Amino acid sequence: MVEWKPLLGAIPPLTEQDWLQTFEKYKQFPEYQKVNQGMSLEGFKTIFMYEYLHRLLGRLIGVIFAVPLFYFAVRGRLRPGLAPGLVTLLFLGGFQGLLGWYMVKSGLVDNPRVSQYRLTAHLGVAVAIYAYMVWLAFDLLFTPAERVRTLRRPHARWALVLVGLVFLMILSGGLVAGTRAGLVYPTWPLMGDSFVPPGLYATSPAWLAMFEDVTTIQFNHRLFAYGLFVVLNIFAFVVYRSASMRKEKLGAGLLITVLFVQVAMGISTLLLHVPVWLATAHQGGAVVLLTAMLYLSHVVRSQ
């Protein structure tokens, strides 16, 4: 889809003539000329519908969220103090739509690949919206008095730090996806013939390699994963050992379970040369891991 129509874009091409006109617009852009040259109309319909359904889902989510929010606000049915968070989510959702088109535009140029920076930003905002929704939901489950009382627990604040680290790990995965860095070294535990591959930080300036050099990006993602794996295991063990409530032990157990599954999927994704279904599952697993960390964070802050 080479156009962005926030309202009229909800209606797809309905006739054969509409499809032909839309296809002709697509042919004017480098993605067709350099990647999909000679694609049939039926093939175009397939890739069009993937993008169309993605955008339609985004619009649908916005409507499902905004209409009840407006209704309950007018009826005075919102819990005191909840409205600012919900309005923030609404604006973040609108911003995410704009950011999505900003990302797509980066692929409508000479290089028919979206910018890894914009893709990672789009992913990051999506995950941030989700995390904030989960945070608000848990806030409804744990009373303010409980949260204030337990902030003195030694690992309560560390939990929030780990939430941030998991989020950064997801952004690191966005860079891997945006640059296709997962394809360059489909081996594990070594990258090729060594743990530290040649050519790391070989760009000028060197720091740019963290964002644009595929070898450095994959290496950093692996190292980040190793470090996070160790830290999350230690944290879960400490929480489990000092737990006074069943919820804490449950949260620690869930975190460890999801963590091991996520690591297994990450390694498998590399070794199998990044199949789309497994890479998607790995991305989803990262969100589940973030959810588990958010849950454990709230539990240790409220028990």
Secondary structure by P-SEA (a helix, b strand, c coil): cccccccccccccccaaaaaaaaaaaaaccccccccccccaaaaaaaaaaaaaaaaaaaaaaaaaaaaaaaaaaaccccccaaaaaaaaaaaaaaaaaaaaaaaaaaccccccccaaaaaaaaaaaaaaaaaaaaaaaaaaccaaaaaacccccaaaaaaaaaaaaaaaaaaaaaaaaaccccccccccccccccccccccccccccccccccaaaaaaaaaaaaaaaaaaaaaaaaaaaaacccaaaaaaaaaaaaaaaaaaaaaaaaaaacccaaaaaaaaaaaaaaaaaaaaaaaaaacc
